[in-house]
Amino acid sequence: MYEPSKVVGKHAIYELLGGDPNLLDDEEFVKSSLKHAAMAAGATLLGIITHKFEPQGVTAVALLSESHLSLHSWPEYGYASIDAFTCGDHTDPEAACNSLKEAFRSTHGSMRLLKRQGPICQSPSISPISRDSGCPVEKQPSMLAANCID
């Protein structure tokens, strides 16, 4: 049975500012930095996909056994948006963000930390959405079981 108070994951959203534009535009460096960030988080890296934009910018996603890390860079602003989501008590997405802050020589930034608790199906204030129609579940009572974890 799903416990609404159980944290199933930790999510760090980091706005990296004042980063080195040359590093933020280097696809191989971004890839290597994500690999090190996954290790810093204590996560298991499954693979990394990257894309280099012209004239500048890199997008990269690291697939983890525990979820993912992603980075989207705007070198012209010295900025990158970083998303680190991990499941399990052995991982630390904040450590991944700190690793990336150091790697890109960021002068400052801001981080938001979220506890991911999954669907809270018993709560009257939250209406889970049906995956099929996009309608709130209370409009489709038969869908309630499909959106809850037993």
Residue, then its C-alpha position, 0 to 999 in steps of 0.5 A: m500500500y502506498e504511504p502518502s508521507k513516504v518520500v520516494g525521491k529527491h529532486a534538486i533544481y539548480e540555476l547555475l550562473g556565472g559559469d565559464p562560457n567556454l566550458l558550458d559550450d564544450e560538449e565533451f566537457v559537459k558529458s564528462s562533468l555529468k559523469h562526475a556529477a552522477m558519481a558525486a551523487g552516489a548514483t549508477l550511470l546507465g548512459i549519457i546523451t548530448h546534443k551541441f547546438e549552433p552557434q552555441g549551447v549544449t543539452a545533455v541527459a544522464l540516465l541513472s538507475e535512480s532516475h536522471l540528471s540533465l543540463h541545458s546550457w546558454p554559454e552566452y549568458g554563463y548560465a545552465s539549468i540543471d535538473a537532478f532527480t534521484c530515488g533511494d536513500h543512498t543518493d544525493p542530487e544536491a551533491a550532483c549540482n555542487s559537482l557541476k557548479e565546481a566543474f563549470r566554475s560558477t560564481h553563484g546560482s540558486m537551488r531548489l530542493l524538493k521531496r518527491q512523494g508520488p501520487i496522494c490519491q486519498s487527498p481531496s485537494i489533489s485530483p490525479i489526472s487520467r493518463d488516457s484522457g487528461c480528465p481529473v480522476e473524480k470525473q472518471p471513478s474507474m480510473l482511481a485505482a489505475n493512478c494509485i499504488d497498492 
